[in-house]
Amino acid sequence: MKNLIYISILFFFGFNCSDFKCDLKDGRYKVVYDEEFTNHPQFEFEVDGQILTEINSDSKNKFRIEQLGKNSFRLKSLEKQTDSLTEFQKALTSHGQPYYEITGCKSDTINFTLRVNLHVISHSGKFVRVN
């Protein structure tokens, strides 16, 4: 009987601890990649509501943050895209759009994985809020 109570407590506690919610709050962030991805270009960005703006690039690209689930999101460009793809080609490429999966957070640091799809990881690291 005692074992059943311990198992029940662990089961309940495990589900409560795995339920986390991390958001990109308004402010400025820098990206710190995990060691195996340090060859990726460093950058910083600002979040204002649902708009993310690259701040240390020449183009100052702006994106809309599109929530996909509780701890995942995709960036949609606000710039008018000019490409020569047909509608069929666009439909084919839309199934592989990368998205960010938040894997944990602590105060002003958010751990992320950028996924191409469920099985392929592009890179991972941390978003560190600097103000």
N, C-alpha and C positions, 0 to 999 in steps of 0.2 A: 504494500500500500504506500509506504514511504517513497519507494522508487517511482511510483506513478505520479505522486505529487511533484517530485523533483523534475521529472520529465515534462510535466505540464507547465511548470514554471519556466524551464529552459525554452520550451516551445513558444510560449507566449512572449517571453523576453526577447527571443531571437527575432520574431516578427516585428516587434516594436523598434528594435535597434536598426533593422535593415530599412526602415521607412524614413528616408531623409529627403529633404527638399532644399536644393541650392539654386539661387537665382543670381544672375548678373545684375547687381544693383547699379544705379546711376553712378558714374564716376569714370576715372581713368585707370586702365589696366595695362600691365606689360605681360608678355607671354614668355614663360620660361619652359623650354622643352626638356623632356627627359634626356638623360645622357646619350642614349642611342640615336637621338634625333637632333643633336646640336648643330648639324650642318644646315638645318632649315633657317631661313632668314628671320632674325629677330624683329619684332614689331610691337607697337603699342596701339591701343584703341580706346575710344571713349564710348560709353553707353549713356544714352539719353532716352529714357522710356524704352521703346522697342526699336530704336535706331542705334546702330553701331557704326562708328566712323573710324577708319584707320587714320592715325594722326602723325605718323612719322614716315609716310610714303609721299611721293610727289603727287600722286593722283588723288589723295584724300577720298578713297572709295567709301561709299555709304551703303549700308545694308540694313534690311529689316530683319529683326530676329523673329523667326517663325517657330513657335513651340510645337514640338512633335509629341511630347509626352511629359511626364512629370520631371524627368531629368535628362531631356534631350531636346536639341533645337537645331535648326538649319538657318543659314544666312542666305537671304535673297537679295540680290543686287538691286539698288534703286536706280542705277544708271540704265539708260535705254540700251539694250543689247542689240548690236548689229551683227548678224551672222547670216550665212548663206545656207543654213540647214533647212531642209524641207520639214513639213509638219511631222511626217513619219519619222525622220531622223531625230527630231526634238523629242518625240514620244519615246523612242528607244533610249536616248541618253538620260531622260528624266528618271529612269529607274535606278540609276547609279549615282544620284546626287549625294555628296558627302554630308554628314551631319555630326554634330558634337554630342557626345555622351558624357554627362557629368558623373564621375565615379566617386566623388567625395568632396567635402569642403570643411574648412576650419577657419573661422573668423574671416579674414579678407583674402583667403587663398582657396581657389576652386580647382580641383584636379579634373582633367578632361582627357578624352580619347577622341580623336577625329577618325571617324569610320567612313569607309567608302560604301560598305554594306555591312550586314550582320557579321560576316566572317573575315573581312579585310580591314586592317587598321592602317591608316595613313601615317599618323604620328600621335604622340601624347605628351602631356606636360601639365603646366599649371597656369591659370590666369591669376595674377597677383594684383590686387587693387592698390594703387599708389596714392590715390586721393579720392 
